[in-house]
Amino acid sequence: MIDLSAEQRHMIKLIDDYAAKFPLSEVGDEQLLSTCYDYMGAFKRILDSTSKRQMDYICQQYDGFYRFAKLMEMLAQGLADEVIEVPKDH
């Protein structure tokens, strides 16, 4: 078992449960992405406070968390590649 704090486990479970509410489809991914803002802070805290080994373990154990992480990765890549435009007021 990978050592995670109670706070980390709580945030992981929140993200996992949230992502699991949406159907595993393109429409579900769109719904998840359009409503994920409230969970991004917790996700960032998990990223900043875990090692690669811990993150690999989390993603293996929590399918919803893994799905959320992959969507965040795709979003970040789209922004970096300028495929996704950020509105000028942001």
GISULMO-V265908 format. One record per residue. N is the residue number from 1. RES is the residue in one letter. PHI is phi in whole degrees, 0 to 359 (none if undefined). BURIAL is + if it has 9 or more other ideal C-beta (glycine too) atoms within 8 Angstrom, else -. Layout:
BEGIN
N | RES | PHI | BURIAL
N | RES | PHI | BURIAL
END
This chain:
BEGIN
1 | M | none | -
2 | I | 278 | -
3 | D | 284 | -
4 | L | 233 | +
5 | S | 287 | -
6 | A | 299 | -
7 | E | 295 | -
8 | Q | 298 | +
9 | R | 299 | +
10 | H | 297 | -
11 | M | 295 | +
12 | I | 300 | +
13 | K | 296 | +
14 | L | 299 | +
15 | I | 294 | +
16 | D | 299 | +
17 | D | 297 | +
18 | Y | 299 | +
19 | A | 294 | +
20 | A | 289 | -
21 | K | 288 | -
22 | F | 261 | +
23 | P | 298 | -
24 | L | 279 | -
25 | S | 206 | -
26 | E | 298 | -
27 | V | 296 | -
28 | G | 298 | +
29 | D | 297 | +
30 | E | 297 | -
31 | Q | 297 | +
32 | L | 299 | +
33 | L | 296 | +
34 | S | 284 | -
35 | T | 234 | -
36 | C | 275 | +
37 | Y | 308 | -
38 | D | 295 | -
39 | Y | 255 | +
40 | M | 292 | +
41 | G | 296 | -
42 | A | 296 | +
43 | F | 298 | +
44 | K | 299 | -
45 | R | 297 | +
46 | I | 295 | +
47 | L | 302 | -
48 | D | 285 | -
49 | S | 247 | -
50 | T | 234 | +
51 | S | 275 | -
52 | K | 300 | -
53 | R | 299 | -
54 | Q | 296 | +
55 | M | 296 | +
56 | D | 300 | -
57 | Y | 298 | +
58 | I | 302 | +
59 | C | 293 | +
60 | Q | 286 | -
61 | Q | 271 | -
62 | Y | 234 | +
63 | D | 299 | -
64 | G | 294 | +
65 | F | 297 | +
66 | Y | 299 | +
67 | R | 300 | +
68 | F | 300 | +
69 | A | 299 | +
70 | K | 295 | -
71 | L | 294 | +
72 | M | 294 | +
73 | E | 296 | -
74 | M | 295 | -
75 | L | 297 | +
76 | A | 298 | -
77 | Q | 294 | -
78 | G | 297 | +
79 | L | 292 | +
80 | A | 296 | -
81 | D | 277 | -
82 | E | 60 | -
83 | V | 283 | -
84 | I | 255 | -
85 | E | 269 | -
86 | V | 268 | -
87 | P | 303 | -
88 | K | 299 | -
89 | D | 279 | -
90 | H | 245 | -
END
